Structures are given as C-alpha cells and as structure tokens.
C-alpha cells in the first residue's frame, strides 16, 4: 500500500508540467557591487528566450542619476545575454532593476544594489582627500 502511494506521487510529479521561477528566466549580475565615481559598472542581464517575451526594461536609479533603456525581445529568437554599461556615476546608493514584459501581460523582474563611493567633480571636496 505504501509503495502504491509513493509511486502515485512520483507519477503525478512527472506528469505535471515543470514550473520555472523568475530567477530561472531572468537574472541580473553586476560586474561589481561597489565602484568609485571614476569607475564603470556592467549589468549583465540574462533572459531565457521564450515566445512570450516582448520587452526588456533596465533601470539604474540613484539619488542624483537615473537612466533607463528598453530592448525589444523577439520571443524565442531573442538573444539570451544583454550588457549595459555605466561610468562616471555620482556617489550614492543605486538600484539596478531589469523587467521583462510578456505578451500575455506577465512581468518578471530582478533587482540588484550598487554603491558608488568617492567625490564627484561637481563637489567642493577634493578626491582623494588631503
């Protein structure tokens, strides 16, 4: 009897379609989580190609700087890897958010944090400090 219950559960698990979580379909990796104002950072966005994928939105949002970019995705024929670079950012704490909009209204997202340290050229302070 016990064997029958176990085999029934296994059969149901095999028969059910595999559900993927958002992390399996979309991920953001930063080249560094902390950079200086003179540095640069790359956001590598991995999007698993899918017939439903339509648009990739990538946003960099900080206290003194905001940037966004949209890339059209051609469903299952779209590239898997998308690189976005930023450099010369003002100091502060930033959020990098990638969002994929699907044809059926679905939305996936992943978010990472970035810290930019140092003094900007507009600052009255010198870098490096004396």
N, C-alpha and C positions, 0 to 999 in steps of 0.2 A: 504494500500500500504506500509506504513511504517513497519507494522508488518511483512509483507512478506519479506522485505529487511533484517530485523533483524533475522528472522527465517532462511533465506537462509545463512546468515553469520555464524550463530551458527551451521547449518548443515555442512558447509564446515570445520569449526574448528574441529568438532567432527570426520569428515571423514578423515582429513589429519593425517598422522602418527605423533606421538609426537617426536619432535627433542630434544635430550638431549644436553646440553652444556658440555664442557670438565670438568667443576667443578663438574658436576653430576656424572662423570665417573672416575675421578682421583683427589685425593687431598692429600696434604702433610701437616702434623701437627707436629710441633716441641714441645718437652717437655718444652723447654724454648727458648726464643729468645736471651737471654744474659746468658753466663756462664763464670766461671773463668777457668784459664788454668788447674786447678786441677779437674774441674768438668767433667760431662758427659752429653751428649745430645742424645735423641732418636728421630729419624724421623719415624713417623707412616704414612705409605703410604696406602691409601685406594683405591683399584682398583675394580670397579664394574665388576664382571665376565661377559665376553662377548665372543662369539665364535670367534671373530676377534682378540682378544688379544693374542700376541705371546711372547713378551719380555718386562720386566720392567727393566729400567736402573735408578739407583740412583747415583747421583754425589754430592760430597762435594768438593767445590773448594774455596780455600783461598790463601792468599799471600805466605804462607810458607808450605802449606799442600794441597794435592789432594788425594782423594780416590774415587773409583767407584766400583759399584757392579752390576751385571746383574742377573736377576732371570727369568727363563723360566716360562711362564704362559701357563697353559693348557686350554686356551679358557674359556668356561663357567664353567669348573670344577676347575678352579684356586681358591686359597684362596683369600679372599677379603682384608685381612689385612697383611701387611708386615712391620716388625720392623727392623730398622737398628740403631746400637748404635756406638757412637764415644766417646772417652775420651782422656784426656791429649793433647788437641789440642793447637798448638801455638797461641799466641794472634793475633787478626786481624778480619777482616770482611769476612764472608763466605757466599756462596750461596749454597743452597741445591736444586737440581733440580731432579725431577722424570719425566721420559718419558716412555710412553707405545707405543710400535710399534705394529701396526696391520698387519694382514695377507694381507690386500689389499693395503698396503703402507701408511695407515693413521698413524698419530702420535699425541698423546695427551701429554701435559706436564703441570706441576705445579711447582712453584718455591717459596722458602722462603729464608729469610735472617737470618743470625746468627752472633752474635758478641761474640768474646772470649776476655776477659779482664784479665789483670794481667801480670806477667813476667814469661817467660819460664825458665826452668832450665839452658838453654844454655846462658841466658842473664847475663851480668856483674852486673846487678842490683839485689838487694835483694827483696824478697817478703815475708812478707809485708815490705814496705819501713820503715826505722827507722825514 
